[in-house]
């Protein structure tokens, strides 16, 4: 496999494992991280020796979402650089580029399993949402704390199709985190296991699925995805991109990044808690 800097990639049998590998930073998502994931997926797509992809992370967190630092910010306009607001047209185009990435991954022909050992928050919910299956440790937590002031991942973490109308609104309105057992109960993930059993459980599941021919698995994936696409999933996600760009015009978005630049990330999070709970 090709060389990577922010992820690791390995193969065991017919299973390719991608590991988010910035544990000291809690594995935030940036275009470099996403690009490295995409490179591995592109290589694996044409490798007949690989039947299943597992995405995992090093350290205590799966991922806390999109990277907040300027050099790794996911859109082209870093909010703290603007005395007023970012350009909405350019911002909208940038958010739709993010959607392009997730929709490509959603349609990736080989099964993708998320192996979640810790917090999976905000933008990381988009990565979770495009995976076909999710097996998680009892220590995992899920939610979108950034919803109170920063906006929405354009897919809304695919929550509407995974957990339904009422739970989606509850988790968006409150920004509360849910534990692994609640996530399983509402259908966000497939299975919760003891933390020490996570590696073995995912390895067993991935190897079992990978026994099937890749062509067969790709049809099973496509027929399942088609139901949601016929219900208008992608137009809804595209509308989410438009609305996220509007959200980025609100003062709360600008103020968070100005605080982050002037006082640091801890102060920005502290101010958020004081304002919104």
N, C-alpha and C positions, 0 to 999 in steps of 0.2 A: 504494500500500500504506500501511497505518497506521503511525504513528510508533512507534519502538522505541528502547530505551536500552541494552540489553545485547547486542543482535544487530543485524545489518544484513539487509535484504531487497532483492533486485533481481530483474529479469526480463530475460532475453535470449531472444528467440524464444519457444518454448513451454516454456522451462526457468526455474523460479523457484529462486533460490539464497538460502539462509539462512546467514549467517555469524555464528558465535559471535564476539563482539567485545570480549572482556576479555583481550587478550593479555598484559598485564602481570601478571595474576593466573593465567595459564595456563588461562583459560576454564573456571572451575569452574561446576558446575550448581547453580542455586538455583531456587526456585519462580518468581522473576521471570523468569529465563532461560527456564525451561520454559513459563511462561505466554506469553511473547512468541513462542516457537516455535509454540505452539498457535494463537495468533491468526493468524499467517501461514498456517498450514496450513488453518485454518477459512476464511480468505478465498480461498485458492487452490482449495479444494474446489469452490467454486461459480463459479469463473472458467474458462470454457471455453477461454480463451487459454493456460492452463497445463496441460501434460501430465505433467511430471516435476518432482520436487523434488530439489535437491542441498543437502546439509548439509555445510558446511565450517567452518573456523575460522581466525581471524587469529593471526599470531605463530608461535612455535616448537612449541606444543603444541596438539593438537586439543582435549583436555580432560583434566584430571587427576582428574575425578570430582566428587562432590558437595562443595559449598562447606563448609569447616569452620568458618567464622566464625559467631558467634551470630546476627548480623542476617540471615544468608542460610542458616541451617541448614534442612535439608529437612524435619525433623519439628518438632512444636510444642514439644517439651521439649528444651532444650539441656542435654546431659548434665552439663556443669560446674556447673550450678545446683542439683544434687542431691547432698547429702552421702552418700547411699547409692546408690539406683538410680532410673531413670525409672519412671513408672507403666507397667507392662507392657500393660495393657489399652488405654490411650490410645496408647501407642507402636505397638501392633499395628494399631490403626485407622489411624494415620498411614501406616504402611508399606503397608497395603492401598490407601490413597489414591494412593500412588506407583505401585502396580501398575495401578490404574485408568488412570492417565495413559499408561503404557507400552502397555497392551493397546489403548487407543484408537488410539495411533500405529501399533501392529502391524497394525490393521485398516484403517488409512487407505487409501482406494481407489486413490490415485495412487501410482506407484512413487517410492520415496525412495532416493537414492544417497548413501552416506557417502563423503566425500572427505577422507581422513585424511593430514595432512602431518607429524604428529609424535606425541607420546605420547597414547595413548587408554587411560586407566587407571581401574580400579575402577568407580564408578558410571557413568562415560562408556561403559563396555561395554554398559550397557543401551540407551543411545542407538544405539550401533553395532548392537546385536542386533535392534532393531526396524526398522532400515533394510533394504531389500530387497537392495541390492548394496553392496559396499564396494571402492573402488579407493584404494590407499594409496601413499604415497611410500616409498622404500627406507629413509627415516629413521624411519618410524613404529615404535612399540613398543606392546605390549599386555600387560595383566596386572592383577592385583588385589592390590597390596601391602598394602592395608588389611585383607585377610582374616586376617592374623595377630592382629589385636587389636580391630578395629572392627565386624566382622560381614560380612554378605554382601549385595550388592544382591539383592533378592528373586527376581529372575529368574536369578540366578547368571550374569548377562551373556548368557543364552540359550546358554551354552556346551554343555550336554548335547546339544542338537539340532544345534549347529553343528560341534562338534569331537569329540563322543562321550564315552563313559564314562571311559575311562582318562586321556585328556588333561585332561578337566575336573578329575578328582581330583588329578592331578599339579600343575596350575597353582593349584588351591585350597590344597593341602597345603604347597606350597613358596613360594607368593606370588612366584615369579620372573617377570621380564618376558621376553617373547619378541620377537624382531625380526620385521620385515615378511615375510621369506622363510619363516620357520617358520610364521607365521600363515597364509600362503598354502598351505603344505604340508599343514597340518592342517585346512584348510577354514574358517578363521575369516573370511577375506576372499576376494574374487574375484581380485584382480590387484595385483601390485606393479609400479610403474614408477619410472624415475629421477625424482628430486625435481623436476628442472627440466621434466619432461614431464607432471607431474600435472595441471596446469590444462588443457592441450590434450587429454589423454586423456579426462578426465571430461567436458569440454565436448562432445567428439565422441560419446561413449557416450550422454550424456543427450539430445543432439539427435537421435540415431538412434532411441532408444526413444520419444521424444516424437512421432515421425512417426506412430505408430500411434494410432488413435482411443482416447480415454480410456475409453470404455465397454469396449472390448476389453481394454485393459490391466487394468482393474479385475477383470474375470473371470479373467484369467490369474493375478493376484495372489491372488484369493480361492480359486481351486482349489488353488494351491500351499500357501497357509496352512492350508487345511482338513485336509490330511494330518497336519500337526503338531497341530492342535487335536483331531482325532480320536484322536491318540495320548496325549491328556491333558496338553497343554502348559500350559493355563491353570490347571487344578487343581494342577499341580506348582509353578507360579509362586506361587499362593496359599499353598501349603504353605511355600514359601520365605519368604514374608512372615511367617508365624507363627514360623518358626525364626529369622529375623532378629531379631524382637522378643525371643526367648529369649536370643539371643547378646548383645543389648544389656543383659542383666542381669549379664553376666560382669564381673569386676573389671577386666579388660584394657580394656574399653570405657570405663568410668568413669575409670580411671587416665589414659588417653590424654588425655582432655579436661581433666582437672584439671591435668596437666602443661602442656598447651597454654595454658590460661588463666594459670597462674602463671609459666611460663618462656618461652612463645612457641612458634610452630610448628616452628622449627628444633630446639629442644630436645626437643619431642615426637617428631619423626622420628628424632632421634639416639638417644633412649631406646629407640624401637622397634627400631632396628638392633642396639643393644647386647643387647637381650633376645632377639630372634628371628632375627637375621641378615639 
